[in-house]
Amino acid sequence: MTISALSPQPTLSAPTRLAARPQAEAPAAGDQVEIGNNEPAAPKKWTVMLWSASDNNLYNFMQKDIDECEQVGSTAGMNIVVQTDHGPRFGTAKRYLLKQDDKPGIHSPVVGKPSSNDTGDPAQLSDFIQWAMKKYPAENYALIISDHGGGWQGACSDDHSNSWMTLPKLEQGLSDAREKTGRKLDVLGFDACLMASAEVAHQLKDEATYFVGSEETEGGAGWQYNRVLSKDTLAKTDEAIRTRLDYTPKEFAQNIVTMAQGVQGDLATMTAFDTSKIGALTDSVKNFGEAIVNSSISSAELAAAKNETQGFYEFHDLHDFASKVSARAGEDANLAAKAAAVQQAIGEAIIAEQHSERYPNAHGVTIELSNQSGRAKGPGAPGLTAEENNRIDFGKYGNTKFAQETGWQAAQARING
């Protein structure tokens, strides 16, 4: 399903999900604790895991995300479990089994206290997934990673542990959990900025059946979880949405896109991918890049195509760039054909996409077009302070699987002269 050129909605929060936030509010006093029961629960239709890496300036918003999840709560057919980092001020990280509750604040029981409160550590992400799958078995598993995001640079900033998960580290945490549980995710979603990129999709394609993220930055409120977790995306508190989450994995992924359609002030773009088609997309980009390198088209023309392409922070829409290059291909039939193949592969990989009218040339997936050769750090994640962007090692573009397996850096060099 494709949703395009929809009218924008009023902005519900600050301009980006990653802007500076007020002082953190304390969690609800008197946590209920149910840590002692180590027996696995009876299997359900779904277990939804929320990795809330909230030890940073998004703390208040991310606690409200958990509160939205409680509006639906775990049911006879669905477990909702979360790990959130309260930071040293409020007692480090905790795991909750979310139960239905309409009161403000988090009132669900604490069911685990991990040994580490570093939510930027891939080993801790793996441990959370393993714990959730063992303790709350289900037919389907969804993992939502919620925090700062920076496209191919990764996600999850933990202030007090001074950590960040680069893209290879994100893959490390997810693949370790998959290998140890023997089970890959049905849906992997990023409630974070800029994660719907060709580089991210390629790196993580083996870790989930469906992948969901945004090309653009997200507003502070991020996803509306009461709608993500209900099949009727317009329902808020109807008893029917609390009975069970009767999604297929594909429907779950598509519903996130539908949810975003209704709050375009915060979620201007959202894309759901079928990861089985990402390999073909990557191959098409590899061929496109080789055609760019071998074409007689000038770097000036390529740079002009880049400048006209729909942009998102430091990145650009891949489909739109292919279109702009094709328009300049002239008699280079090979370049035009390879550009068309990229556009076709994008259409086949995307199962749902929405964008506001502010981004008329958005098609669901970005790519890095700047010259990244020899660059030790990327531009940084939007919303982090200058000090944080200077402190965090975002990794090298050349360390991503996409760069290594496509040779795209050679195309970047041609595009940028």
N, C-alpha and C positions, 0 to 999 in steps of 0.2 A: 504494500500500500504506500502511496506517496501523497503527501500533503504539501502543497507549495503556495508561496506568495500569499500567506494569510495576514490579516490585519493585525498590527501590533496591539498589545494590551498595555494598560498603565503599568509603569514600573512599580513593583511592590516593595522594593528595598533599595539599598545602595546600588550604584552602577554595576559592580561586579561582585560575584560571590566571594572574591578574594580581597575585598577592600578592608582597611583597618576597622576593627570592631571595638565596642565599649568593653569595660572591665567585665570579666566573667561573673555570671551569677552562680551561687552555690546550688548543688543538686538538692533535691528534696530531702529534708531531714528524716532520720530514722529509716534507713534502707532496710527493706525486708531481705532476709538472707535465707536462701535455700541451697546452700553449697553442698550439704552433706550427702545428697542423693546422687550417687554415681551410676545408677542403673540407666541404660538407654531407654528413652521413651518409646512408645509404640510408633511404628512408621506412619507417616502422614503423606498427603499428596505433595506438599511443599515444605521446605525449610528455607526461609529467607534470612540471609546473613547480612548485617550492616556493619561494615568496618568504618567506624566514626573516628578518624584520626584528628581529634579535636583539641589537642594541646597546642593551640595557636590562636590567632585573632578571630577565628570563626567559631569559637566555643559556644557562644550564646545561640547562634543560628543552628548549630548542629545538635544542641540539646533540644531545641524546638522541633527538629526533624524527628527525634526519638519520640517526642510527645505526640507528633502527628501519627507515627506508627502505632502508638497506644490507642488512638481513636478507633483503629481496626482491631489490633491485638491478635494474639495467637488464638486459633480456633480448633475445632475438631479435625479440620483438614489442613491446617497450616501452623507451623512454628515460625515465630519472628524472634531472632536472637541478635543481640548487638554487643559489640565491644566498643566502649568509648573511653577516652583518656581524659580524666578530670584534671590532670596535671598535679603537681605536688601540693597545690593549695587545697584541693578537695579530696585527697586520698587516692591518687594514681588511677590506674585503669580498672574498669569493672565490666563484667559480663552480665547482661540481663536477659531473661526470658520475658518478652513483652506480653502483658495481659491487657485486655480491653479496659480502658479507663478514659473518661471524658474530662476529668479535672486537669487543670494546668499543672505542669510539672511531671516528673517521672516517678511513678508509684509502683512499678513492676518489681518483682523480686530480683535481687542479685543472686545469680546462680554460679558465679565463678569470679575469682580474682587472679588474673594471670601473674606469672612471676616477674614479668617485665612490663613497664608502662611505656615502652618505646613503640609507638604506632607507626614509626618510619622504618621499622626493622622487618625485612622480608621473612625472617625466621618466626617472628611473632604473628605475622599475617598467616603463615602456613599453619602455625599451632592453633590459631583461632578456627580456621577452616576444618582442620582435623577434629578438633574438639566438637564443633557444631555437628559435623556429619556423624560422629560416633554417638553423641549424646541425644541428637534429635534426627534420627534417620528419616528419610523421605524418598518419594519417587523422583522428585525434582529438586534441584538446588539452585538458588540464585544468590550471588554475592554482589553487593553494592559497596563500592569504595567511595567514601565521601570525604572530601577535603580540598586543599589546593591542588591544581593541576597545571601542567606545562607542556602538553603534547608529548613529543618524543623525549623530552627531558624527564618525564616521570610524574610522580604525584606523592602526596602525603608528607607534610612538614610537621615535625615534632620539635617544638621549641626547646623544651627542657632536656631532651636527649640529643639535640643538635643534629638531627638526622633527616634524611630525605630518601625516598625510594626512586632511584633512576629507573628507566625502562627495563634494563636488564635485571635489576633487583626485583621489580614487580613480577617479571616472568619467573625469577628464581623462587619467590614465595609461592606463587600459584602452581608452578610445576612440581615443587617439593610436596605440596599438599596432594596434588593429583597422583603422584607416584606412591605416596604413602597410604592413600585411601583407595587407590585403584579407581577413582571416580573423578571425571572432569565436571566442571560446572555446566549447568544448562543455560544459565544467563549470567553474564558479567556486565555490570553497569558502573559507569563512573559519574557520580554526582560531583563533578569537578570541571574546571575550565579546560577547553581546548583538546579534549582527549579523542575526538573523532578524527584521527589522522591515519594516513596510510601506514606510517611507521609504527604506531601503537597497535593497529589492527593486525599487522603482519607479525609483530613480536609475540602477541598474545593469542594468535588464532588457534593454537592447539589446546588452550586452557578452558575454552567454553564453546558451546554450540552457537550461541548468539551473543553479540557484543553491542553495547549501547553507550553512546557518548555524544558530546556536543562539539561542533566545530568552533563555536564562539565561546567567549567567557560567559559565565553564569552570574545571575544576580545573587545577592546575599542569601535569600531564602532558599535557593536551590530547588530541589524537587518537592512536589507536594505528595508526601508519602501516603496520606490517607487515600489518595486517588491512585497512586501506583499499586497499592495493595488491594484495590477493589475493582472488580470486573466492570461495574458501572462507573465509569470515570466521572460522572456528574454527581454521584451519590456522596454524601458526607457521613451521615450517621445511620443510614437505613440498616435495619437488622439483617437484611439479606446479605450485605457485604461482609458481615461478621461470621457467617456460617461456614464458608470455606473459600479457598482461592482455587477456583476450578479453571485455571488457565492451562493451556499447553505452553511449553517454553516459548514458542514463536509468538503466541498471543501476549505473553508476559512482556516480551521485548517490544512488541508493537504498542502495547498499552502505555509504556513509558513515553513513547513518541506522542501519542494522543494526549496524554497528560500535559506534555510541554506545549502542545498547540494551544491550550487554554490559558497559559501564563507566559506569553511571549515577552512580557516586560522583563522577566527574569530569565527565561529560557528561550532565547531568540532562535536557536537551532537545536535539533536533536535528530540523531540517526540510529537506526538499528541495522546491524549487519548479520548476514548468514556467514559464519566464519569458514564454512566449507568452500566458499567462493573467493576467499581472500587470496589464496595461492594464485589463482588465475589473474586476479587484479594485480598482484605483485609482478607476475610475469609480464603483464601488459605494460606496466611502468618500466620494467627493465628494458623491454624492446623499444619503448618510446624514448627512454634516455639514450640508448645507443643510436637511435635515429637522429636525435638532437645533436649528439656529438659528431656524427658523420655527415650532417646536412651542410649544404652551402649557405643556409640562412645565417645572417650575421648575428653576432652577439647583441648588437644594438636592436635588431628586430626582436630577438628573444627577450631582451630587457623590457622593451616596450610592451610585449605580450604580458610579461609578469606585472608590470605597473598597471595594466588595465584589468587584471584578474581580481575577482572578489577576494578581499583580504580579511583575515581574522587575526588580530594582534600581529604577531610576526609571521604568520603562516598564510597560505593561499589555497583557494578551492581547486582541487586537482582537475575536476571535470571542466571547470571554466577555463583553467590554464590550457588544457588540451584544445579546447575550442578556439582560444585566441591564437595558439600556435598554428593550428590547422588553417586558420584564415590567412596566415602569412606564409604558408608553405609554398605557394606558387606552383612551380612545376615539379616540386619534390613530392611525388606521389607516395613514396615510402613513408615520409614524415607524416603526411596527411592520414595515411592508412593506420599508422601506429597510434596517432592521436585519437582516431575514431575507435580503435580497439580499446583504448583506456576508457573512453566514455561508455562503451558497451559493457565492459567488465564492471564498472561502477554500478550501472543499472542492474546488473545481475546479482551483485553482492549485497545491495541494500534492499531490505524488506520493508522498511518504513522510514520516511524522512519528512521533517517539517522545518520551515523557516519563515520568519516574518518578512514583511515587504521591505524592511530595512536592508535585507540581503537578497536582492532579486536574483543574483547569479550563484546562490548557494545550491549545491547539489549533494551535500552530505559528508564529504571527506576532504580533508586538507592534506597538504604536503609541504615540506620545507623547500623553498626555492632559493634562499640565501646561500651564499658560498660558505660551507662549513668545514672546508679542508683545514686541518691543523688547529681548529678552534677548541680550546680546553673547556669552555663553558658556553652554554646557549644564552639567549636573552633573559632567561629567568622566568619565573611564574608571575603572572599579573597579580597584584594585590600584596605581594610580599614587599617588605621594606627594602630600601637600597642596601642596607646592612645585611639583611637576610639573603638577598640575591647575590651579594658579594661573598657571603660566608658559605653558602651551599654549593657543593660540587654537583652540578647537573649532568656531568658525564660528557663524553664526546659523541657527536653524531656518528662518527665512524665506528663506534662500539655497538650501534643498533644493528640488529639482524637485517633490517631493510637496507641500510647502507652497504653492508657487507655482501648481500646477496643480489643486489640490483646494480651496483656501480653508480648509483644516482649522483654521487658527488662529482663525477665527471660532467654530468649534465648541469649540475649547479654551477660549475666553473664556466661552462659555455654561456649559460644564461646571464651570468654576472660579468662576463668579459674578462 
